[in-house]
Structure formats: C-alpha cells, structure tokens
C-alpha cells in the first residue's frame, strides 16, 4: 500500500461521514431496520473491508453486493449475524457457496429459482432464504410480468425456498418528475398484491427522496452513503466523504506559442505557469477531463490543460504563482466535489468513485473517534 511520502496522490476517506449519511437515510425511512447498505464494487471504490464494518458499527445490519465473490469477502469482516444479499444471484454450480457462507441470493429469473429450489430440496433440512427480483420497468434483471404470474400460479416452483422479500429497482429515481417512477410504483404494488405478506424493497438512494410510497419495507442506498448527491439539481443533503489531492512534480513557466501534452491539444496564450501532477487515467482521473477538468489550490480554481495521460496531468496554475513542486492540488474536496468532477468529465459520480486507483495513499478516518 503506497504511503503519503511515496505516493503521487493522497485519497482520504471519511468513515465518520459514511456512518452519518447512513444514519440520516435510516432516519428518513423510519428507523435502522428499514435501511440497508449497498457496498458492491468494493463499496463504490472506497474499500468494502473498511466501509462495511463502519456501517455495521453505525447500526447497519443488511448489506447488498453484486457478485458472490464480493459476498465471500464481506462475510470475512462482518459478524455472522449480518445479512448479506447478492444482487446477481447464483451462477450455475455456486449454490453450495451461498449456503456455506450464509449468503442470500437475489433470484432474478426462472432458471435461478429452479436451481435454488433444487439445491434446497436436495441439501437443506429447512427452506433456504432468498429474495425474488421483479422487473417493473428497468428491463435488465428480474422476472417479467408473465414470469411473475407463472410463479404465482405454480407455487410448487418455490418449494424449498424461504422468500424473504420482493425487490425491484427504479430506473429514473434521480428524475423525480419522470413518469416511469409512477409506473414502477404501481407495477410493484400490483406484484405485492399477488404475494401478500412478503416484505418489499424498491428505493435506491434517489428513490428514498421520492417519498414513503417508494420505500417499501427496506430501502437500499448506495451512492448517497458515499457523498454523491441523490437529489440532482438541488443542494446535496449528504456529507462529503472523499478528499483527493495530487502531488505536483514540476512547475514551469511557459509562453505562446508553446503547446502542452499529447496531441498538442492546448496552446498557450501569453505567459503562464504549468504544474505537472502525478495522477493520470491509470489512477481513475479520467482521460475525458483533458482541457475540461479542474482542481483547487486553496480557493483558487486551476484548470486542466492538455490531455490527461496515463500517469500525469497538467494544470494551468498561473492564478496561484506561489505553488511549488511537492505541493498538493485538491482534485476532489469541499470546493470541488465528486459530482463536480463528474460533470466536467461528462459522466456520473459513480464512475469517478469506482475508478479511483490503487496507487493512491489511502487514509481512513474512523468514525469511532467521534464517539
């Protein structure tokens, strides 16, 4: 693991803020029992081994990951009583891994249901837990309307399965006025009527802010836990989590008609200063940020000039003439958030977080220190 002395950049992750964000979302939904935590993709790139235990200590008891391997990793760091569900369900031949490590599969199609039922009937004394995913408009994973009705008409297909609940996923929750939100709410309510008494889960981070009608019995925030704005075009209600600073390797004076970087895509106009920073697209500072991104030196905005290369990026620091090699430029922080950087790159904060590289010196602020 790189340390602060040797690394080209320092990535600070505030576990106290993640815990506070989870508590805030849980309070919005009526209490901790109704609020899970999505920690897939290595907790959105921030480190599931550190984040998940912090969420457990904050009161989280239900965790979602995408892949079996993520569930196996999480099981090693959470107490045995933690509930860990796997969105993608069991691949053929992995059913025994789920039961051996007490992981709950999300069953997304008739084939997964049939295999989980067969596994349970052949190997388990008691019915095995699972969640059933109903597609209400995403057209990605989940049972179609016809498959759902077939399941209801053939209850034997669930033999050996203890269905812990029904879930679906909102496609447009970050656009509150989008008509698909209403369509999905109605479709999910209709399915709930077919299977009375089963708990339901519909809302993701943005879905929580649509209102209680979309909450169901369990909400599943992910992005909002990590400081991304779940209410675009409104002030971010979540605490920031990530602070990324890149180290300046060299500062040079330039003058026209010089150019900067590969492809000579930036031409210097007048006298200026260029700082070269030890971060590149290999570290998750996206190539799309070339001539579009920015950083901060104190309160001063410094723009990216030229293309982002694999290991380096260049900034025009003419507005901060005192800067020297060894100084740090804020790439993500209070004055330039993950969402701000994503907008400059023409993408979303999810991609920025999950792309954060392994060459950074990573430091964690443990929320227990605030107790």
N, C-alpha and C positions, 0 to 999 in steps of 0.2 A: 504494500500500500504506500503510495507516494506520501511524503511528509511536506510540511509547509516550506521547509528550507530548500527542497529539491524539486518541487512540483512547479509546473508552469502556471497553475491557477489554483485557487482555493475555493472549494464549494462547502458552504456552511448550511446545515440542515437543522431547523429548529423543531425538535420533537415537542417542545412545550407548545408551540403554535399548532402543530398537528393535533395534539391532545385537546387543546382549546377549541379548535374547529370541530372536532368530533362531538365534544360536549354541547357546543352551540347547535349543531344539527340535531342531536338527540333531543335537546330541549324543544326545538321547533316541532318535533314529531311526537311529543308526549312522553318522553322518557327513554332511558337507555335500552330497554328491552326491545324497542321498535327500531333501533338504528344499528345496522351492520357496518362493516368497513370493507371496502374493496381494495385489496392490496396486490392485485395482479401486476404483471410486468415489473416485478421487483419493487412493489409499492410505487408504481409510476416512475421508476428510475431512481428513487431516493433511498432504497435499501430496505427490503422487507424484513431482514433479520433484526434491524434496529427499530423500524417503524411499528411492526406488529406488536412486539412486547410493550411498547409505549402506549399503543391503543388499548391493549389488554389492561394495563395498569390504570388507564383513564376510565375504564368501565366497559369497553367493547367486549362482546362475547361471541359475536358471529362474524366470520371473515369469509370473503369470496376471493378466489383466484381463478385464473383462466385454464391452466393446464395441470394435469396430475403431478408433474414434477414440481411445480410451484407449491402444491399442497403438501407433498412429501417434505419439502424444505421447511415450510411453515410449521408443520407438525413437530419438528425438532426443537422449535424455540417457544412454542406456546404450551400452556398447561393441557393435560389430557382432556379436560372438560370443555375446552374451546371447540366451538362448532366451525368446521372448515368445509366450505362447499366449493365445488369445481364447476365453473360455468360450462366448459366444453364437454363435460360428461366423460364416460369411459370409452376409450378406444377399445376395439376388439382385443380380448386377451388380457386387459388390465383390470378386470373386475376384482380379482383377488387382492390387488394392490390397494384398492379403495377400502376393502373390508379390513385388511391387515393393519391399516393406519388410521382407521376410523374417519375416513373422508366421505363426504356426502356428495354423490354425483347429481348434477343437473341433467335430467333426461330430456333430450332435445328432439327426438324423432322416434318413430315406432321401433326401429331396429335397436336403439339403445334401451328402450323399455323392455323389449323382448329378451335381450341379453341379460339385463339386470334381474329380470324376473327369473330367468332360467338359472342364473348363478345363485340367487337367493334360495330357490326351491331345492337346488342340489347341495348347497353347502352350509346353509344357515338354519339354526334352530328357530330363530324368530325372524319376522319380516325385517328386511333391510331398508334403512331410511333413504329417501331420495326426494328431490324437488322436481317438479314437472314444468317445463318451459312451454308456454303457449305463445305463438306468434300472433300479435294483434296489429301488425302493420309494418314491421321492420323488414320482413321477407329476407331474413338471414337465417338464424337458428330458431327452433321452436316448432311445435305441432301446428299444422294448418287447421283451419276451421273444420274441415272434413275429418282430419285425423283426430281432432279433439272429440268430435261427436262419436266417431268409431270407438274411441277409448271409453266413452261414457256408455255406449251401447254394449260393449263387451267387457264388463267388469273383471272377468277372469284374466284379462291381459295384465292386470296389476297384481296378480297373485304373487305373494312373497315380498311385496313392496309396501313399506310403510310410507305413504306420501306425506311428507312434512309440510308441503305447501305448493302453491302455484305461483309462478313468476312470469313476467313479461318485461319487455324493455321498450322505453319510449324513444322514438326516433327524432323528435323535434322539441324536446322539453326546453331547450335553450331559446326557443322562439315562442313565447307564451301564447301569442295570438294564432299560431299555426293550427289549422283545422284538424290536423292529424292527432293532436293531443286529445281533443274531444272524441274523435273516432276510436282511438285506442282505449280511452277510459270506458266507453260504452261497450266495446267488444270484450274487455276484460271483465266487466261487471256481468255480462251475459254468461261467460265461462264460469265465473264464480257461482252463478245460479245452478249450473249443471253439477257442480261438486260442492254442495253446501257444507259448511263447517270447516273447510280447509283454509288455513292461513294464506294470505296473498302478499306478493311483493311486486311493486311496479315502478316506484320512483327511484331514479338515479339522482345525482347531485342537483341538477336543474329542476328535476321533477318535484323535489321537496318544496321548491318555492312556487310551484303551481297551485298548491293548496292541499288540504287534507283529502280531498276526493281522489287524489292520485297516490296517496301514501300507502294504502293497504295496511297490512299488519307489520310489515318490515320494509324500511327504506334501505337503499344500497348506495350511499355516497362514495365516490372515489375522488374525482378531480378536486372537489371543494375541500376535501381534507388537506390537500397539498397546496392550498392557497390560490388555485385558479378561480376565476370569477364565474360562479354558477348563474349569474344574472347579467349577461352581456348587455351593454348599453345603459347599465345602471352602476352606481358605485359598488365596488366589491365588498360584500359583507364578511368575507373571511380574512383571517390573519395571514400575512405573508409568511412563507416557510423557507424559501430558498434565497441564499445570497451567494453570488458567484463573482469572483474577482480574478482578472487575468493579469499576469505579471509582464511589465514592459521590459523587453530585451534590449531595445536600441531606440534612440531618438535622433532624428537627423533633420537638418534644415534643407528645404527644397525650394525650387523656384521654377517658374514656367520656362521652357515648355516640357518639363520632365513629366513622365508618367509613372504610375505605381502599380506593381503587381502583374500577374499573368494576364496576357491579352491586352495589356495597356489600356484597360477599360476606364481608368481615371486619369485625367490630365490636370496637372497642377496649374492653377491660375494665380499668378502673383506669388509672393513669398509666403512660406508656411513651414510647419513642422509636422513630421510624420513619426508616430510611435508604432513600433512593431511589437506585437503582443504574442505570447507563447500559447495561443489557443487556435484551433482550426476545426475543420469539419470532422476530423478524426475524433474530436472531443465533443461533438454534438453542437458546435457553433456552426449552424447550417450554411452551406455554400450560397443559399439564396439571400443571405444577409449582405453579400457583396454590394457596395455602393448604396445600401438601404438601411443597414443596421446602425446601431449607435451604442455608446457606453456613457459613463458618467465619471468625471473626476471632481469630487466634491459635488457642487451644484451645477457644474458646467457640463453641457452635453457635448460629446465629441463623436463625430460621425465616422462610420466605417468608410474607408476609401479603397477602391480597388477590389479585386476578388478575394474571397476567403479561400485560403489554400489549406492543405491537409493539417499543417502544424502551426500556421501563423495567420494573423490578421493584422491589418494596418488601420490606424486611426489618424485623422487629422486633429492634432492637439494644439493647433495654433491659438485657440482660445484659452489654453492652460499652459502658458510658456514656462512655468516653473517645474513642470513634470520632468522626471529623470529616470534613467534605467533603474530597474528594481522596484519602482513604484507600482501600485496596483490600480487598474481601471475596473470600475464596477460595471459588470456586464448584465447582471440581474441583481436587483435590490430595491430598496424603498423608492428610489427615484426612477426606476426602470424595471418594471415587473416582468414576470414570465409572460403575461398576456401582452405587454407592450412589445417585448422582443418577438413574440409570435406574430403579431400584426405586421412588424417590419419585414418578417420573412415570408409573409403571405400564407401563414399556416395557423395552427391552433396550439395553445399551451401544452396540451397533451403530448404533442410531438416533441416540443422543446424539452420537457421533463424526461421523457423516456429515452431521449437521445443523449442525455448527459453522460459524458465519457468516464472511463475508469482511470484516466491519467491525472485526474484532479486529486489534490489533497482534500479528502472529505473529513469534515468535523461535524460532530453531533452535539447539540445542546440538549441535555436530558431534562425533561420537564419535572422530574422528581426534585431537582434542585430548587424549584419554586415552591414546593410544598411546605 
